[in-house]
Amino acid sequence: MDGRKVIGVDIGNSSIKAAEFHASEVGEVQRFDDLTSLVAFFEDAYYVVCTVSKADHRQFLSHEFTLHHTTPLPLKVDYETPQTLGMDRVAAAVGAWTLFPYTDILVIDSGTCITYDLVTADGTFRGGIISPGLDMRYRAMHEFTSGLPRLYTGGEPPAQLVGKSTESCMRIGAEQGLKLEIQAHLESFNKKYDRLQVVLTGGWQPGFESNIKASIFAGSKIVLGGLHAIWKFNEGY
């Protein structure tokens, strides 16, 4: 490198996260609304990019490394269509494996969609599950009906079993439904993998993980940590 800062950038469907890469760790995660503000924050930097967006980010970022489906990885990939596999899922899997090597891992990432990805103890990405995220569920109920309001995530999760208003009915359906979905998937995976390590990342509501009956590790740097490991695997410092 020429002395510039190395910045990892995770461009998602609804947010941009970035952090400075050091030799052995990932710095504090910063969130941005757009790439212009990111570039203004990290001046004269070398960008290591993971993106699921189809927008051309090269006009903003003077980077020389973007994760794609042909990039050599520290994990094997057992997936029928690697060219369609989201690079955020790959980076999250590598990040989880870096934290828990030689362990069966289920990575659950909450974003626009909820993804569940399995990495087995032999270091192989096996595939996973994609499901609508919480905000997508609220948006769908509003946009595909004529009478339901547009609700948004946030606030205290519903505690009651049945709703007493349209809003509480919708919140119970969306939020409790998502919790039950996750729990059902975990039960299925745990039947096959006795010592499954669950890694939770993404934009979860605070305290959401406490309602999931599993031994979990929750972290905000999983994707960027994986991108950091992939960068070191390919380029080093």
Secondary structure as GFF3:
##gff-version 3
##sequence-region A 1 237
A	DSSP	beta_strand	5	11	.	.	.	ID=ss1
A	DSSP	beta_strand	16	21	.	.	.	ID=ss2
A	DSSP	beta_strand	30	32	.	.	.	ID=ss3
A	DSSP	alpha_helix	35	41	.	.	.	ID=ss4
A	DSSP	beta_strand	45	51	.	.	.	ID=ss5
A	DSSP	beta_strand	65	66	.	.	.	ID=ss6
A	DSSP	beta_strand	76	77	.	.	.	ID=ss7
A	DSSP	three_ten_helix	82	84	.	.	.	ID=ss8
A	DSSP	alpha_helix	87	99	.	.	.	ID=ss9
A	DSSP	beta_strand	105	110	.	.	.	ID=ss10
A	DSSP	beta_strand	113	120	.	.	.	ID=ss11
A	DSSP	beta_strand	124	132	.	.	.	ID=ss12
A	DSSP	alpha_helix	134	143	.	.	.	ID=ss13
A	DSSP	alpha_helix	166	171	.	.	.	ID=ss14
A	DSSP	pi_helix	172	176	.	.	.	ID=ss15
A	DSSP	alpha_helix	177	192	.	.	.	ID=ss16
A	DSSP	beta_strand	197	202	.	.	.	ID=ss17
A	DSSP	three_ten_helix	208	211	.	.	.	ID=ss18
A	DSSP	beta_strand	216	218	.	.	.	ID=ss19
A	DSSP	alpha_helix	222	234	.	.	.	ID=ss20
###
